[in-house]
Each structure stands twice: as structure tokens, then as C-alpha cells.
């Protein structure tokens, strides 16, 4: 089907899966190259004619099951054969965005083949599209970071750059006036209904040409199944975190008191208990989280393989039922 929004009736009502779903995000941009180019132009302040080629270096087989639920669905792009761009949608604030984004940037920058001159290393850009503002980050829609001298402003190198698009900072009309294309893309990512997308399509030609792709993806059962699996995993992780916190405090308290008591004999009972409790809670929490996350990952894989999504949802929402399934599957 030609990617022309006039060939079908515009859907109405809520979106089954928003573009903040990382699977839908990757599927959409992998399927529609024109949309990918339009987004890159908006993010990097490029003109359409500036992009001669755009190659996705880590494509996925759309609709196929992702067995590793921890897989990061970033999009690694080679732009014009001279620049590497790592693009990621991240909805949940895990508290480690700075370290995580730097890790992605540095791994992508290490792109020299053996025997190649250092001068030939490709420029590398990390772009995070976040639905939150990391701790201590400016409350602005779009941020750019590079490596420069603190006193003089001299740029050490232009081959390493980070951008952060904070979707939760949408709403400032000055942003819409200064960078309308990027503002409309940000609105598209946050859109929850087809009516919102229709309004954006009237403002942005690239978004208008993307409507057919979005509809095709949302109507594909295999794509929907993978989007649902990603959302359920996110809920599972949140549930596991809550459960791990409870278990960690319980285990940590007992371990902390015991260790604190022995330390207290030498250094003072009250100080020992306080220090021991703190260390015990942290150790117990980490231990419980690791054990529960491992169990949840195995349970998800089993139920996904069986295509038993009703039980997976019930296990996500019901702690007692989850425990029953752990026993049932010898986890």
C-alpha cells in the first residue's frame, strides 16, 4: 500500500499503543524511512536534502518474539556513511540515564576497524527521547551536550554529542515557535488518540505520510502482541521492584540487626545496629530483587511461549497468584 493518508478513512478513538512503547517506536521508524529522515532532520536541525542515506544497523524482525525482555530497543543509525546516531525511547526513569547514555555513546564511538586511522572514527550522537526529566536536569524540552573547556568554551571535539528530548516538558509555546517540527514530533510521541495525530498531520507533512504506517502496525496482531509483551514486562518490573523492596527490607532488617549487634560490641551497640541495618537493607534488597527479577523473567518467558497472556497479566497484578505460579513451574 502506498504511504498516502488519503487512501483510507482516518481511524478515530484511542491508540492501542502509543509511540512511547519502545517496540512500536522501533517498528514505526524501521518500517517508514521517510518518517525516520523527518525525525532526524527535526532533531539535528537538518534539511531534507542534507540526508543522502540512512541505514539502520540493528534492525529487528518485526513481529517476531523478543525472548530477552531486558533487550534495549534502541535504533542505531549510520547517517550519510559518516555519522553514527543512537536513538532511544525511554519511558521509565530507572535513575541511571546519565551513565546509561554515556555508555551507549562510548560504545557507538568505538567504531574503528583494525588498522584504521583514528582520524577516520565516525562522529557519534546519542539521542534520548525521555518521558521524564532525570535528576538535576534542566526543565527544558530539548537539551544538547558536548565536550568543551569549562573556562573558554573551546570544543574539545565535535565527534561526541548527546541530545535529550524530554517529552514531559511539552507545553511551552516558545518551544513551538522556535522549533516547530521537533515540537510536533514530540507531540506525536505523546499522542494518545488518532484525533491528535490527525491534527498534527495537518501541521507536518512527514507526520501526515506516517499515518498509514501507524495504522498498519497497530492492526498487525504480531506487532500488537510484542507491544503488549513490552508493556507487561514494564509492569512486571515495577511489581518486582515493589515486591523486592518489601522483601529486601525484611531480609535486610534481620541481617542488619545481627551484623549491627556484633559490630556494636566493638564500636558501640547503637552505632553498630544503625550501620548494620543500613547495610543489611541494601544487601537484602539487592539480593531479593535479583532473585525475584530472575523468577519473573523465567515466568514471563514460559507464559509468553505458551501464549498464556491472561495468566501473565494476572500474575503481574496478583502477588499471591504469582507465588502460586512460581511453585507450579518450580521457580
N, C-alpha and C positions, 0 to 999 in steps of 0.2 A: 504493500500500500504506500502510495506517495505520501510524504510527510507534509500534508496540506490540511490545516484545521478546518477548511471549508467543506471537506468531503464527508463529514459526518456531523450528526447532531451533538452539540456540546453537552457532556454529562452535567448533571446537577447533584447537589447534595454533598455530604461529607466525603473526603478522600478516604479510601480504605487504608492507605498507608501514605504518610507524608514523606517528603524528601529528606527529612531528618532521620528516617530509617536508613542506616548505613548501607543495607543491601539494595534498597530502592535507589538510593543516591548513586551507588556504583553502577547498577544496572542501567539507569537512565542515561548517565554520561557515557557509558561504554556503548550503548545502543545508538546514541544520537551524537554524531561527531560535530554537527553544526552547533548544537547546544553547548558542547564542551568548548568549542572555539569561542563562542559568545561569552561564556562564563570566564574563560581565561582573559579575554580582552577586557572585561569589566574588572577583574581582579588585578591585572597587571598594567592597566591603562594603555592597552594596545589598540591599534586599528585592525580591522579585519584583514587588510592586505599585508599586515606585519606577520601573519601566520601562514607559512608555506606548508608546513607539515606538523601533524600532532599524532604521536604514536603512543598508545597505552602499553606499557612494558609489563604489566602484571594483570592481564585480563583473566576473568573467571568464566567458566562455562555456565551461562545463565540458566537458572532453573535447577541445576544440579545441587545435590545436598552438600552443604559445608559441614563436614564431620567435626572439624575443630571449631568449637563455638567461641574460642578465645581469639580466633583469627581476626586480624585488623584489616578491614576492608578499605584500605587507602587506595588511591589511584596514582600510580607512578607514571609520569608522562615524559616523553622526550619531545621537546618543542624545537622545531626547525633544526633538528640534529645537532644542536649546540647548547641545549639547556635542559636540566632535569628538574621537574616540578613534582613534588609530593603533595597530594591534595587529600585531605581527610575531613570527614564529617564526624563530629564528636558531640553527643548529646549529654552524656553523664559526666559530671565533674568528679573525677577519681582522685583529685588533689595532686596530680603529678604532671600536669600539662607541660610545664616549662621543661622538665627533664625529658619527658617523652618526646616532645617536638624537637629538642636538640639532638636526641638520639637518632630520630628519623633523618634529620638534616645531615648529620655527620656520616651516617651510613650511606646515604644517597650521594654525598660528595665524594666518597671514596670510590670513584668510578673509573680510575685509570687502569688500563690493561698493562700487563707486564711489559717492560721495555719502553713504555710511552713517556714522553717528556712531561714534567709537572705543569708546564705551561699549557698543556692540552687538556687539563682537567676541566670538565664542563661546569658551567655556572649552575648552582643548585639553589632551589627555592622551596621552602616548606610553607604550605598554606593550611592553616587550621580553621575550619568553619565550626564554630562552637555555639552551643545553645546556653552558654553560661559565661560568666566573667571570672577567670582564675583569680586567686587571692592576690591582692595588691596590684592588679592590672588596672590601667585607666578605664573609666567607664565611657568608652567611645566605641562606635560601630566598627571602625577599621583601623588596625594598628600595623605599623611597619617597623621592623627591627633589622639593623645591620651592625657590622663591626667597625667601630670608629674610635679615634682618640678622644678621651673624655675632655681634654683641655682645648684642643684645637679644632675638633670635629673632623679631622682628617680620616677619610675612609681607608681602613687597612686593606680591604679587598672588597670588590663588589660581587664576588663569586659565591658569597654565602648571605642569604637573606631569609627572614621569616616574616610572614604576614599572619594576622589573626583577625578573622571576621566574627564579631560577637553578635549573634542574631538577637540575643536578649536586649541589645542596646538600640534596636529599631525604634523609631518614633520621632526622631529629631528632623524636622522639615529642612533644616540647614544641610543635613546629610543628603537628603533627597535632591536638593538644589545643586550641591557640589558634585555629587557622583550618582546621577540618576540611574544609570544602567546597573551599577552594583547594588544600589538600594532596591531596585525591582527584583534582582536575583535573590537578595536576602529575604524579601517579602515572599517570593516563590517558595523558598525553603521552609518558611514558617506557615505557609498557607495550609488551611485545614479543610477547605471546600473548593469545589470546582468553580463556584461563582467568583471566588477570589482570584483564581487562576485566569478566568475569562477577563476580568478587569485588568490584570497585569498584561495579558496578551495584547490588549488594545494599546498598551504603552511601549511594549518591547517586541520587536519582530522576531528575535531569537526565541523568546518565550512562546510566542504565537506558533512558531514552527515546531515547538516541542510537545504540543498538546496531544497529537496523535500517538507519539511515543509513550507518553504518560498513560494514556488510556489503554494502549496495547499491553503495557506491563501490568497495570492494575487488574486487567481482565484475564491474565495468564495464571492458571491455577498453580503451576510450579513456582512462578515468581512469588505469588501471594504466600505460598507455603514457606518459602525461605524468609520472606519478610516477617511472617508471624513467628518463625523459629528464632529470628534475631531479637524480636521484641520480648518473646517469652524468656529467652536467655537473660535479657537485661532485667526482667522482673525476678527471675530466679536468683540472679546475682545480688539484687537488692534484698531479697528474702534471706539469702545465705549470709549476707553481711549482718543483717539484724539478728539472725539466729547465732551467728558466730560471736557477735558481741555479747549476747546473753551467756553463751557457753564459756566464752573467754573470761568474763568477769567472775563466773562461778569457779572455774578451774584456777584462775589467777588468784582469787581471794585465798583459797586453801593453800596453794603453793606459796603465795606471798607471806601469809602468816607464819607458815612453817619455816621458810627461809629467813624471814624477818626475826623470828624468835632467836634462831641460832646466832644471827649477826648481832642481835640486841644484847646477847650475853657478853659480847666483847666490846661493843661500841655504845651500848645503851639500848635498853629494851624498846623505848618509844621510837627512837630513830630507826632502829632495825626493822620494826614492823612496818613503818611508813615506807621505807625504801623497798623492803621486800614485797609489800603489797603492790607497789607501783610496777616493779619489775615482773612480778608474778602475773598481774593483769595483762601486761603487754605480751609476755611469753604465752600465757594461756589463750589469749585472744588470737594470736597468730597461729598457734597450734590448732585451735578449733576451726578457724577459718580455712586453713589448708585442708584439714580433714573433710570439712563439710563441702568445700568447693570441689574437691575430688569426687566425693559421692554424688553431688549434684550433676557434675559433668558426665559421669558414667550413667546416671539415671536418665539424663536428657538424651544421650546417645542411644540408649536402649529403647526409650519410648519413641524417639524420632524414627529409629529403624523400623519399629513396629507400626509407625504412623498412628500412634495412640495419643493424639493431641488432647483429647478430653482428660485423660489421666494426668498428662503433663501439666495442664492448666490447674487441675485440682490439687496436684502436688505442690504447685507454686503457691497457691492460696491457703492451703490447709496444712499446718505444721504436723499435726498428728497423722494425717493420711500420708504425708511424705515419709514419716518414720516407718509406717507400715510397708511402703514400697521399698524402703531400704532393706527391710527384713526379707520381703518377698524375693528380691533379686540378690540377696546375700551381699549387700553393700555395707 
